[in-house]
Amino acid sequence: MDNVSLIDNQSHDAINRNRWLYAALVIFLIAVGLPNRLMADRMPTFMVVYGGDALWALMLYFAFGLIFARVTSWKALVILLIGCYAVEISQLYQADWINAVRHFTIAGFPLGGIILGYGFLWSDIAMYTLGIGAGYLIERWVIEPQRVQRAQRVNRKKEQT
């Protein structure tokens, strides 16, 4: 008897991501997102308030895919959402030691604050959901179908020879 599932099995199939593509996407998103933090006074207010968090989360999705190339898209989505929500919720905790970590800088670059944030905002939760969700959809609707089409072309060429 066949195992029947109401869940789309494709979203649970392991994929083999192209690490070069994911590295390029991460670098691109860092290049687009850093000015949002470093030159906030020259950026549109909406982008500074909301866009940076969405770009950060989108970059995290592709960085996760780069590092864990065979993890399913669905698992990446769930792991990243839980992780981002946990970091955001941790911002409710304001002990001196964690605030010192948040204010850690390297050559003036606010590394601790970019990773851990400073204060809880519901809008951050929404933007993390948007960014990670966008990464998932881009992977499922754009990247994965192109990979499958390339594999099918290669298989057809092999069959013809």
C-alpha positions in Angstrom: 0.0 0.0 0.0 1.3 3.4 -1.0 2.2 6.0 1.7 -0.2 8.9 1.1 0.5 12.3 2.4 -1.4 15.6 2.3 1.8 17.5 2.4 3.6 18.4 -0.8 6.4 15.9 -0.8 8.6 18.0 -3.1 9.1 20.5 -0.3 10.6 17.7 1.8 12.9 16.2 -0.8 16.6 16.9 -0.2 18.1 19.2 -2.7 21.6 19.9 -3.8 22.1 23.6 -3.9 24.7 25.3 -6.2 27.1 26.7 -3.6 28.5 29.3 -6.1 25.0 30.7 -6.7 24.2 30.9 -3.0 27.6 32.5 -2.2 26.9 35.1 -5.0 23.4 35.7 -3.5 24.8 36.2 0.0 27.5 38.6 -1.2 24.9 40.5 -3.3 22.5 40.8 -0.4 25.3 42.0 2.0 26.3 44.6 -0.6 22.6 45.8 -0.8 21.9 45.6 2.9 25.0 47.1 4.5 24.4 50.7 3.3 21.0 50.4 5.1 23.0 50.1 8.4 26.1 52.2 7.6 24.5 55.1 5.8 21.0 55.1 7.4 20.8 58.9 7.2 21.0 58.7 3.4 18.5 55.9 2.9 14.7 56.1 2.7 13.1 55.9 6.1 10.9 52.8 5.2 14.1 51.0 4.0 15.9 51.8 7.2 13.0 50.9 9.5 11.9 47.7 7.7 14.0 46.8 4.7 17.2 46.0 6.5 15.6 43.3 8.6 13.9 41.7 5.6 17.2 41.7 3.6 19.1 40.3 6.6 16.6 37.4 6.9 16.8 36.8 3.1 20.6 36.8 3.3 20.4 34.3 6.2 18.2 32.0 4.1 20.8 31.9 1.3 23.7 31.7 3.8 22.0 28.7 5.4 21.6 27.1 2.0 25.2 27.7 1.2 26.4 26.1 4.4 23.8 23.3 4.6 23.5 22.6 0.9 21.5 19.4 1.3 19.0 20.5 3.9 15.4 20.6 2.5 13.9 24.0 1.8 11.1 23.3 4.4 13.6 22.5 7.1 15.7 25.6 6.3 12.5 27.7 6.5 11.5 26.3 9.9 15.0 26.4 11.4 15.6 29.9 10.3 12.2 31.2 11.5 12.7 29.6 14.9 16.2 31.0 15.1 15.3 34.5 14.1 12.3 34.5 16.5 14.5 33.3 19.3 17.0 36.1 18.7 14.3 38.7 18.6 12.6 37.4 21.7 16.0 37.3 23.5 16.1 41.1 23.0 13.5 41.3 25.8 16.4 40.3 28.1 18.5 43.3 28.9 21.2 42.2 31.4 24.5 44.1 31.4 26.5 41.2 30.0 24.3 40.6 27.0 24.1 44.3 26.3 27.9 44.4 26.3 27.8 41.7 23.6 25.3 43.7 21.7 27.5 46.7 21.7 30.6 44.7 20.5 32.2 46.4 17.5 35.1 45.5 15.2 36.7 48.6 13.7 33.6 50.6 14.5 31.3 48.0 12.8 28.5 47.1 15.2 28.8 43.3 14.9 27.1 42.4 18.1 24.1 44.6 17.4 23.7 43.4 13.9 23.6 39.8 15.0 21.7 40.1 18.3 19.8 43.4 17.8 19.0 45.8 20.6 15.3 45.8 21.4 12.3 43.6 20.6 10.0 44.8 17.9 7.0 43.0 16.4 7.9 44.6 13.0 11.2 42.7 13.1 9.3 39.5 13.5 7.2 40.4 10.5 10.2 41.4 8.4 12.1 38.2 9.3 9.1 36.2 8.3 8.9 38.1 5.0 12.6 37.8 4.2 12.9 34.1 5.1 9.6 33.4 3.3 10.9 35.2 0.2 14.1 33.1 0.3 12.0 29.9 0.5 9.7 31.0 -2.4 12.6 32.2 -4.6 14.3 28.8 -4.0 11.2 26.8 -4.6 9.7 28.8 -7.6 12.8 30.1 -9.3 16.1 28.3 -8.4 14.8 24.8 -8.0 12.8 24.6 -11.3 15.8 25.9 -13.2 18.0 23.3 -11.7 15.5 20.6 -12.6 15.2 21.8 -16.1 19.0 21.8 -16.5 19.2 18.3 -15.2 16.5 17.2 -17.6 18.3 18.7 -20.6 21.5 16.9 -19.5 19.7 13.6 -19.2 18.1 14.1 -22.7 21.5 14.8 -24.2 22.9 11.7 -22.5 20.0 9.6 -23.9 20.6 10.9 -27.4 24.2 9.9 -27.4 
